[in-house]
Structures are given as C-alpha cells and as structure tokens.
Amino acid sequence: MPELPEVETIRRDLEKKIIGKKIIDIRVIQKNSIKNSPTYFTKTLKNNSIESADRKGKLLILKIKENEKYLLIHLRMTGQILCCDTDKKIAKNTRVIFIFDNSQLFFNDTRRFGYLRIVSEKEKDIALKKMGIDILDKNFTPERFKELLKHKRKSLKSVLLDQKIIAGIGNIYADEICFDARLQPNRITGKLNDKEIKKLYNSIIKIINLALKNRGTTFNDYLDSSGKKGNFSKFLKVYQKEKEVCENCHKKEIKKIKVAGRATRYCENCQK
C-alpha cells in the first residue's frame, strides 16, 4: 500500500503537471472506483481545473477550481496515478481517465480498493478531523509526539499504524522506523522512557524524509506519476528481509512475527 512518502511524491508531481490545466473530458471506466454518481462526477470536473494539490496521511486532496469542492483520492493497496501522453493506451487496470489538452491522467487500480470522491469543504474537513496528525505537519513536534504516546497501552507497531493517531505510516515504514530506533515493535508505548521516545521521533523524521528523497518504495504496484519505481527499497534494513543476517549487528537473522495483526520484521539482537 502506498504510504506517506509515495503519496507525497505523487502530490508534488501533480502540482507540477496538472494545476490550472483545463479538464476537457472524464472517462469513468469502472463506476465502483468513484464514490459519487458518474454523472455528477463528470459534470463537476469537466471543463474545470484543479487549483491545488494537498495531502494528509495517505489521502490526496485536490481542490477543484470555481465550485469550492474537493476531489479526494485514496490509492489503498494497488492504486496508481499516472500522467501520460494523449496517445497512451488504456491498461486493463485503468478505472478513470482525466483528459487534458495535451495529456491524460490515469487512475489505475488492480484490486479496486482505491477510490475517488468529490466532496464539499465541510465533508472534507470532517474526513480530515478523523485522522491523526500528519508527520510533515509543522505541529508534529517531539513534544506533541510524546503527548500522543503518553499512557497508551498499545504496542509500538499498532500505534505507528493507527491513522487516527499519526497519519501516513504503513507496514513498510513502521518496521524500518522501529529498527532505526532500535526498539522492538511489540513494546508498549506507555512504557517507553523519554530517551526512547526522542529516538523514535527522530527515526520517524529520518526514515520518512529519506524515503521522500528517494521517491518512495516499490515492491509490486507503486509507481510515481511518470510510471517510475521508487528507489527506497535499496535502503530497507528489515522489511521483507526475514532470514537474512542483520546488516547492523551481523549476528542474528531478521525475524518475522505478527504484531497488531500485521507481518512484522525486526532484529532481536539490535532492537530492545
């Protein structure tokens, strides 16, 4: 599933490629991929344009010019947003196409869990209030992070994955953050000391920004808006490295267990 670095990479791409461009037409190929009626969806967007591209957590928020509405896009597990030439052929997993003067924007989704939805400003605000603080938000400070963890009786991994607490982290980066912080993912967050919390915060900032610098991580479906793979996979230390010798201590193999119902990788020697 695309996480914050992947969705933010796409958002930055869209800022450069589609802002202010007139949408000539919309083709809805898979009706279930949009959460509005196809007629309303097409009528709202056709002959309009996108004024700005924002994001919170894994959710893209595109402001539609003139009518004070917003297009929310969630990629879920296999969603892709590709900016292509006008002669680009439709793929088997293409669900919606935005047609501009000299380009097209494809929403592809193999497993069909992703969605596009036009909402009012009030509906957008309600949706965002249900989400926790975004890692790139200026208010995501060490002090705020410490407060979020205070008295939590949940495992570290489950807190990192909880989008109502912190928005944007998924399975890949949760494992990498825990490894970088040298903390076991099943530790109870309420029992972490101040030094461990500070290290964890620094690891979140470090890993997310390094992933952003490398335009995300690609294993199967994620591609940036140009159809290119992310490069962060070469920096991974534990994710999908089970049974490989730890790159840090060179003593133990990376173990795979379940934490918070998710496959979790860690080094029992390095992480305490």
C-alpha positions in Angstrom: 0.0 0.0 0.0 1.4 3.5 -0.9 2.3 5.3 2.3 3.1 8.9 3.1 6.3 9.1 1.0 4.7 7.6 -2.0 1.5 9.7 -1.9 3.5 12.9 -1.2 5.8 12.1 -4.2 2.7 11.9 -6.4 1.2 15.1 -4.8 4.4 17.0 -5.7 4.3 15.6 -9.2 0.7 16.7 -9.7 1.5 20.2 -8.5 3.9 20.5 -11.5 1.8 18.7 -14.1 -1.9 19.4 -13.8 -2.5 22.5 -11.7 -4.6 25.0 -13.7 -5.0 22.8 -16.7 -8.5 22.6 -18.1 -10.1 19.1 -17.9 -11.5 18.5 -21.3 -13.3 15.3 -20.5 -13.6 12.5 -18.0 -13.9 8.8 -18.8 -15.3 6.6 -16.0 -14.4 3.1 -16.9 -15.1 1.5 -13.5 -18.0 3.1 -11.7 -17.1 1.4 -8.4 -13.9 3.4 -8.3 -15.8 6.7 -7.7 -17.9 7.4 -4.7 -20.3 9.7 -6.5 -22.7 9.1 -9.3 -20.8 9.1 -12.7 -23.0 11.9 -14.0 -22.2 14.2 -11.0 -18.5 13.2 -11.0 -18.1 14.0 -14.7 -20.3 17.2 -14.6 -18.3 18.6 -11.7 -14.9 18.1 -13.2 -15.4 18.6 -16.9 -14.3 22.0 -18.2 -13.0 22.7 -14.8 -9.4 22.5 -13.4 -7.5 21.6 -10.2 -6.5 24.7 -8.2 -4.2 23.0 -5.6 -2.9 19.6 -4.6 -2.7 18.8 -0.8 -2.4 15.7 1.2 -3.0 14.3 4.7 -1.6 11.0 5.6 -2.2 8.7 2.6 -5.1 10.8 1.3 -4.7 13.2 -1.7 -6.8 16.3 -1.6 -7.3 18.2 -4.9 -9.2 21.5 -4.8 -11.5 21.9 -7.7 -11.5 25.5 -9.1 -14.6 27.7 -9.0 -17.1 25.4 -7.2 -15.4 25.1 -3.7 -15.4 21.3 -3.9 -12.6 18.8 -3.4 -11.5 15.6 -5.1 -10.3 13.1 -2.5 -8.2 10.2 -3.8 -7.1 7.2 -1.8 -4.8 4.7 -3.5 -5.4 2.0 -0.9 -3.4 -1.1 -1.8 -2.8 -1.0 -5.6 -3.9 2.4 -6.8 -1.7 4.4 -9.3 -1.9 7.9 -10.7 -0.1 8.3 -14.0 0.4 11.4 -16.1 0.6 10.2 -19.7 0.7 11.5 -23.3 -2.6 11.6 -25.1 -1.8 8.5 -27.2 -1.3 6.3 -24.1 -3.3 3.1 -24.4 -5.8 2.1 -21.7 -4.5 -0.6 -19.4 -6.6 -3.5 -18.0 -6.5 -1.9 -14.6 -7.4 1.7 -15.7 -10.5 2.8 -13.9 -10.8 6.6 -14.6 -9.2 8.9 -17.1 -8.8 12.7 -16.9 -8.3 14.2 -20.4 -6.4 17.5 -20.7 -5.4 19.4 -23.9 -2.1 17.6 -24.4 -2.0 14.9 -21.7 -4.1 12.4 -19.7 -4.2 11.4 -16.1 -4.9 7.7 -15.4 -6.2 6.3 -12.2 -5.3 2.6 -12.2 -6.2 0.1 -9.6 -5.7 -3.6 -10.0 -7.6 -4.7 -6.8 -10.2 -1.9 -6.9 -9.9 -0.9 -3.3 -8.9 2.7 -4.1 -11.4 5.4 -4.7 -12.1 9.0 -6.0 -14.7 11.1 -4.3 -15.9 14.7 -4.8 -16.9 16.3 -1.5 -17.8 19.7 -0.2 -15.4 21.7 2.0 -17.4 20.6 5.1 -17.3 16.9 4.1 -13.5 17.3 3.5 -13.0 18.8 6.9 -15.0 16.1 8.6 -12.9 13.4 6.9 -9.6 15.1 7.9 -10.6 15.5 11.5 -10.9 11.7 11.8 -7.2 11.4 11.0 -4.3 11.9 13.3 -1.5 14.4 12.8 0.5 14.3 9.6 4.2 13.6 10.0 5.1 16.6 7.8 2.8 18.9 9.7 4.9 21.7 11.4 3.0 20.8 14.6 4.3 17.3 14.7 7.0 18.2 17.3 8.8 16.0 19.8 6.6 17.4 22.5 3.4 16.6 20.6 4.7 13.1 19.8 5.4 12.4 23.4 1.9 13.5 24.3 0.4 11.2 21.7 2.2 8.2 23.2 1.5 9.1 26.8 -0.5 6.4 28.7 -1.0 4.3 25.6 -1.3 0.6 26.4 -0.8 -0.5 22.8 2.2 -1.9 21.0 4.5 0.5 19.3 3.7 -1.1 15.9 0.0 -0.7 16.4 0.3 3.0 17.4 2.5 3.8 14.4 -0.1 2.1 12.1 -3.1 3.8 13.7 -4.1 6.6 11.3 -6.2 8.2 14.0 -3.0 8.9 16.0 -0.4 9.5 13.3 -1.4 9.8 9.7 0.8 8.3 6.9 2.8 5.4 8.3 2.1 1.9 7.0 3.7 -1.5 7.4 6.9 -0.8 5.5 8.0 2.3 7.3 6.7 1.2 10.7 9.2 -1.7 10.6 12.0 0.5 9.3 11.3 3.2 11.9 11.4 0.6 14.8 14.6 -0.8 13.5 16.3 2.6 13.2 15.1 3.5 16.7 16.4 0.1 18.0 13.1 -0.6 19.6 11.1 -3.9 19.4 7.8 -3.3 17.6 5.8 -5.0 20.3 7.0 -2.7 23.1 4.1 -1.0 25.0 4.4 2.7 24.1 3.3 3.9 27.5 6.4 2.3 29.0 8.9 4.0 26.7 11.2 6.4 28.5 11.9 9.9 27.3 15.2 8.9 25.6 13.5 6.1 23.7 10.6 8.4 22.6 13.0 11.0 21.4 15.0 8.4 19.4 11.7 7.1 18.0 10.6 10.6 16.9 14.0 11.2 15.2 13.7 7.9 13.4 10.3 8.7 12.1 11.5 12.0 10.6 14.7 10.4 9.3 13.1 7.4 7.6 10.1 9.3 6.1 12.4 12.1 4.7 14.9 9.6 3.3 12.0 7.7 1.6 10.7 11.0 0.2 14.2 11.9 -1.1 14.2 8.5 -3.0 10.6 8.9 -4.2 9.1 6.1 -2.2 9.4 2.3 -2.1 8.3 -0.1 -4.9 7.7 -3.8 -4.4 4.7 -4.5 -6.7 2.3 -1.8 -7.7 3.6 1.6 -6.6 4.8 3.9 -9.4 5.2 7.7 -9.4 3.2 9.9 -11.8 5.7 9.2 -14.6 5.4 5.5 -14.2 8.8 5.1 -12.5 9.6 3.0 -9.4 10.6 4.4 -6.1 14.2 3.9 -5.0 14.0 3.5 -1.2 13.9 -0.3 -1.5 17.7 -0.3 -1.6 17.8 1.4 1.9 15.5 -1.1 3.6 17.1 -2.9 6.6 14.3 -5.3 7.8 11.2 -5.1 5.7 10.9 -8.3 3.7 14.5 -9.2 4.9 13.4 -12.1 7.1 16.0 -14.9 7.4 18.7 -12.5 6.2 21.5 -11.6 8.6 21.0 -8.2 10.2 23.1 -5.5 8.4 23.7 -3.8 11.7 25.0 -6.5 14.1 25.8 -9.3 11.7 24.9 -11.7 14.4 21.2 -12.5 14.1 18.8 -13.2 11.3 15.9 -10.8 10.8 12.8 -12.4 12.4 9.2 -12.3 11.1 6.4 -12.2 13.7 2.9 -10.8 13.9 2.3 -7.6 15.7 -1.1 -5.8 15.6 -2.2 -8.4 13.1 0.5 -7.5 10.6 3.6 -9.2 9.5 6.5 -7.6 11.3 10.2 -7.8 10.8 12.9 -7.0 13.4 16.3 -7.9 14.8 16.0 -9.4 18.3 19.7 -8.5 19.0 19.5 -4.8 17.9 16.0 -4.0 19.0 15.2 -3.9 22.7 
